[in-house]
Structure formats: C-alpha cells, structure tokens
Amino acid sequence: YALTTLHFATTKSNTSAWDWKMAADEPSAIQKHGDWLHPSIHECKWYGVVCHRRSKTVYELNLGYMKLDGLIPRELYILSNLRDIDLHANDFQGVIPHKFMNAMGKLEHLRLHMNGFFGALQPEITQMKNLKELVLFGNYFGGTIPKELASLSKLELIDCYANQLEGTIPSELGKLKKLK
C-alpha cells in the first residue's frame, strides 16, 4: 500500500507506470526490474526497492533521478523497517511529513538532496535514532539547524548546504563523536 501510494503521489501523469526509459541507465534494467504495480511482479522486484531476503520487508528505497514530483506521502511511515531512503535529484516539494519522521526509528541513511523541500527542519527528525547520514543539500529548508540533532548519537554526516538556513551551527553538534 505504501509503495503504491508513493507511486501515484509522485508521478505527474498519475499513470500506472513510471517512464522507466528515462529512469533506467540502460534498457536492460527495465526488463530486469519490471514495472511497478505489475500484477505478476512482487514489489521486492520493483525498480529501486530492496527487501530483506527472508522476511520480504522493504529496507531500502533508491529512487534518485527518477523525475518524481509532488509530496512525499505520509503513508511511507508504514515502511517502518526502512534503513536507507534515497530520493535525491527529483522534484519533491513540501515538508517532510511528521508521521513519516516519527516512524523511521530504524532509518540509517536519509538522502533528500536536490529537490524542492522547504520549511524548517523539525525536531521530529530526532525520532530517527539510528540515523548515520542526513543529506539535505540543494533544497529550500529555512530557519535554523535544530540543536536537537545532537541527540542523534550515530550521526556521521550532516550535509545541509545550499538551503535557506540561518544562524550558526549549534555548538551541541560538537558532541557528536561519530561526526566526520
């Protein structure tokens, strides 16, 4: 359900299949991965979706450069086993949904760079307790960098340049021992 919602919420034409020729590096990738929503292809075989071999739970979404647009649907919170989300270089807009951030406690890598996200970086981002990589550059995030990010003790990388952020880098971030 969450993946189907993502599909319909992020395609301009709201057709039943993304334009894989534009998204795939080579035509063979189309045949290898198959179309999203095809009734005979399990969602774990859909392009950009990586599942755990045994449990068939989705743990990675790699949909960079897919020409997706619109808002990230809050229904992605259902995919609470996600470890890696890469939605960079699309045309997403809006804010990151609170319900999504609250449910992503296992997430380690969040790459949303080169989109059109805006608004403040909300403190709910600290619900992502396992976050190691936060890449948000090239958006329109405003306000200040929240000092609450310092509670994400596993953070190794924060990349927020080319936004509309103001103020200084919070001194609390200096306490992040794994930050590179």
Secondary structure by P-SEA (a helix, b strand, c coil): caaaaaaaacccccccccccccccccaaaaaacccccccccccccccccccccccccccccccccccccccccccccccccccbbbbccccccccccaaaaaacccccbbbbccccccccccccccccccccbbbbcccccccccccccccccccccccccccccccccccccccccccc
